[in-house]
Amino acid sequence: MNRFFALLLLPLVVLQGCASAPKPTASGIATDRPLTTTRDETYSTSARYVKADAILTVQRVAPPRVRVAEGAFAEGITPLQAALVANRAARDVCVQLARHFVLDGANPELDVELVVTALRPTSSGAAGASAVLGVFVPGPFRLPAGLGGFAADGVARLGNEGVLLLRWAEGAGAITEDAKVSPIGDAYQLAANFADDFSEGLVDPRGRDVEGKPRVAAEVRASNDALCLARFGKASIAGRGASMLLPLSPEAIDRGAPADRPADLEKRSLPRR
């Protein structure tokens, strides 16, 4: 009976599988550059400005700076949880840039700044119910209710000139984002999508069909990775593996930035491997 009931819900998931993109609730990065719309859907919006020729000359990039804008998150998300989401976005940008640039915090050519402008909470109750029902439904399954969202701006500046600006927002999908029992369950996952899109603007500024920035040498990559780890930490490998099967919260698998690990997240973290 439970299996039959869950299967009846599948058409609802298909028809209402994505939440609308959240509208920024806080000020992001001001610019007078003309932004080109790159995605305009109910569930996902993005616009960017990119000066490809200038970006392709750059060799040294600063590790990204990130902040959560005042008013970006509402009741249901704590400042510590918001910081964890922001750190996820910055960490992923750092790791991706580490493959193609020299990360240099002292004398960079390019400065990178990320600003989180909206965090819409995930309903932990709906996520928990999805996890239970998922036991009876074959394949990916999630109730299309209580879905969260994430919005952010990112900018890369060459001197005082912005050579890349991305304004981005996305709502969670019942298929694309796994159910996690946490108010930041969806925002944490969507932060990685934002990081992918922003990093692509620096690595492949002319598009994926045109050759972009080459990969750096192995020893440079190793030094870059060490810098990213020291600055942003990493999620537990064991925790990330377990979260593919269980609705573990981001707080349970990610300790956040090493320099700012709050006690409550520290206690709930899984051991590192």
N, C-alpha and C positions, 0 to 999 in steps of 0.2 A: 504493500500500500504506500509506504514512504517513497519507494522508487517511482511508483506511478505518479504520485503527487509532484515529485521533483521534475519528472519529465514534462509534466504539463506546464511548468514554469519556463521551459526553454524558449517558446515563442516570445515571451515577455522580455527575456534577455536579449534576443535578437533585435526586437523592435525598439527597446529602450536601453541599449547596451552601453551608452556613454553619457556622462554628465556634461553639462555645458561648461565651457571654459570660464573660469572665474574672472570677474572684472577686477583689475587692481584696486585695492582699497587703500593704497599708500602711494606716495610719490616715488617714482623711480629715477632714472637718469635723464636729465634734461638735454635736449639736443636741437640744433637747428638744421641738422642734416635731413635730406629727403629720404623717408623710409619707403621701401618697396614691400608691398604685401606678398608674403611667400606662402601663407596658408590662411584661409578664411572659411572655417567650418564652425558649426555650432559648438562643437566640443574642443576645437583647437584653433588658435589664432597666432600668427607670428608676422612680424615685419622687421626688415633689417636694412641697414646701409652698410656697404662694404667697398673699400678702396683696395682692390686686389693687387695692383702693381706695388703699392706701398707695403702691403703686408708681405709680399714675396721677397722683399729685400731684407726683412728682419731675421736676425739670427738669435738674439738674446731677448727672452721674455721674463718678466717678473712673475713669481707665483701669484695666483689670483687673490685679490682681497675680496672679502664678502661681508655683507651685513644684511640684516633684516630691517626693512624700513619701518618706522614707527606707524602703527595702525595696520600692519600687514596681516595680522592674525587676530581672530575673534575668540570669544569665550569657547573653551573646550581644548585649546592648545596653549601650552605653557611656553614661556620664553625659552626654557631649556630645550623643549621639543622643537621649537622653531629654529633654534641655533643648530640642532642636529641635522635638520633638513638642509639648511644653508650650507653647512659644512660638507654634506654629501655632494651638493652641486659643485662647490669649489674643489673638492678632492678629485672628482671625476674630470673636471676641466684640467687640473694640474697633471693628472696621470696621462691624459690624452696629449697634452702639449709636450710632455716629457719625451715623447717618441720623435718629435720633429724639431724642437728648439732646444737651445741651451737655457735652462732655468737659472736666472741670475737675479737675486734679490738686491744686490748692491748697485750694479750698473746696467740695468736693463735698457733696451731700446724701446720696448713695448710694455706699457702698464695695463694691467687687466683688473677690472672691477665688476663685481656682480652684486645686484641688489634684489632681494626677494620682495615682491610687491603684494602678494596675496597668498594666503594659505587657507584653503577651505577644509575643515575637518572631515575625516571619515567617521561614519557611524560605527563604533566598535560592536554594537549589538547586531547590526546588519552584517558586518564582516564575520562575526562569530556564527551567525545563522548560516551564512554562505558556506563556511567551512564544514559545518555539520551536514548540510544538504549535499555538499560536494562528494561526500562518501558514497551517496546513492546514485550519483549522476556520472556517466562516463565522460571523460574528457574535461576540459576547463569549464568551470561553472562558478557563477557568482550572481547573487541577486542584484538587480539594477536599482538599488536603493542605498541612500546614505553614502554616495560616492564622493570622494574628496577632490581637491584641485590644487594647482600650483601655478603661480605667475611670477616672472622675474624679468629684469633687464640685465643685459651684459654689455660692457663697452671695453674696447681695446684702444689705447691712445698712444700715438707715436708723437712724443713731445706733448704739445697741447692740442694736437689734432686727433679727433676720433676717426679711426680708420675702419672700425667695425662697431656697429651697434645692433643689438638684437632685442626686440621687445616681444615677449613670449608668454602664452597662457594656454593651459590645457586642463581639461577635466578627465577624471579617471574613466577607464572603460571596464565593463564587466568581464571582458575577455582578456584585455591587454594588461591589466593590473591585477595581481593576486590579492585576495582578501587578507588583510593583516589586522589583528585586533589591537588597534592603536588609533588615536585621533590623527596621527601623521602617517598612517599606513600608506595612503595613496600619494600624498605630497612627497614623501621620501622616495618613492619609485619614480614619480614624474620629474623630480629634480635631476635624475640621471638622464632623462630624455632631453631636458633643457641643456644640460652639459654637452650632450652629443651634438646638438644643433649649433651651439655657440662655438664649440671647438672646431667643427667643420668649417665655419667661416674663416678660421685662421689657418687651418691645415690645407683646405681646398677652396681658397677664396674665389676661384673661377668656376667652381663646380666639380663634381666627381668625374666628369668625362674629360677633364683637362688636368694634366700633371700639376700637382701641388707641391707642398714642401716635402723634400726627401727626408728619410729617417736619419737620425743621428747615429753616431758610432756607439758600439755597445758600452764602452766605458763612460761615455757622456750620459747615456740612458740610465746606467746604474747610479751615477751621481744624482741625476734628476729624480729618480725614484726615491732615493734616500731623503732628498729634500721634501718631496711630497709627503712621505711617511712622517717625517718629523713635524711638518706643518699641520697636516690634516688627519693623521692616524689612519686606521683601516678597520673595516668591519671584520668580525670573526669569520674565518674561513669555514669552521665547523658550523657556526650559526647560519651562514648564508646557505650552506648545503641543506641544513635542517629546515630552513624556511621555505624551501621548494616543496616540502611535504606538509609542513605545519604552518599555521597562521601566526608565526612569531612576529612580535612587534619590532620596529627598528631599534627601539631602546634596548631590546634584549640581545641584539647582535652587533651593535655599533657603539663604541665608547666615545665617539666624537673626537674632537681635536685634543691631542695630548696636553696642550697648555691650558685647557679649560674643560676638564672632565668633572662634571657635577657628581656629587656623591650618590644621588639616587640612580643615575645611569650607570655608575661604576658598580653598584651592588647588583644590578640586574643584568650585567653583561655576562656573556658566555666566556669561558676561558679562550684565550687566543691559541692558535695552532701555528 
